Amino acid sequence: MRMHTLGPAATDSYAAAQTYNQLPQVTPMTIVGHPSFEAILTHLERYSGDYLLLPAAFKSPALQASWGDVHYALLDKMTLTRCFMTQLNPLVVVQRLDADNRIGYTHAATAQLLQRIVSHVDVQTAPSKVAAYQLYQTNQAGYVLTNEKNVTLTANERVVKRLTPAMVWCLYHIKDDDE
């Protein structure tokens, strides 16, 4: 059995899949990381019989959908089989002190959170918080909201805020054509 989720291994989704595999009375599955949830959701037929691990905070500007939208829209293609909760790796908002812009990178699910913490920020979203940090570095952006473990602070940066949220994860069985 395979469980599809957001990759790479540094993402919260991949870590949640690893946690799921360690739960009591669970048959461990092979974890398959994808570059985005959209890559999975737009090609569900490729993964018939497999599983999808999706956070309850899922949000996609590309699909114009949240977790609830996906849950109801795909009732005929997948079945919710289990929910569980984990602590996320701590989140941090980092500011580049010498930036000449108000651009902030993060994942779509945390875009509103970044806007609440940093006023007048121009939020750009990435497929994962790992990718958001990479874009922040590459583009010399003013802000990033990412996992603390992704960050190596320099003298030109400071942590604006640190958060330690929990997340609810939803495991779906992707139906075969026969189901």
Buried (B, 14 or more C-beta within 10 A) or exposed (E): EEBBBBBEEBBBBBBBBBBBBEEEEEEEBEBBBBEBBBBBBEEBEEBBEBBBBBBBBBBBEEBEBBBEBBBEEBEEBBBEEBEBEBEBBEBBBBBBEEBEEBBBBBBBBBBEBBBEBBEEBBBBBBBBBBBBBBBBBEEEBBBBBBBBBBBEEEEEBEEBBEBEEEBBBBBBBBBEEEE
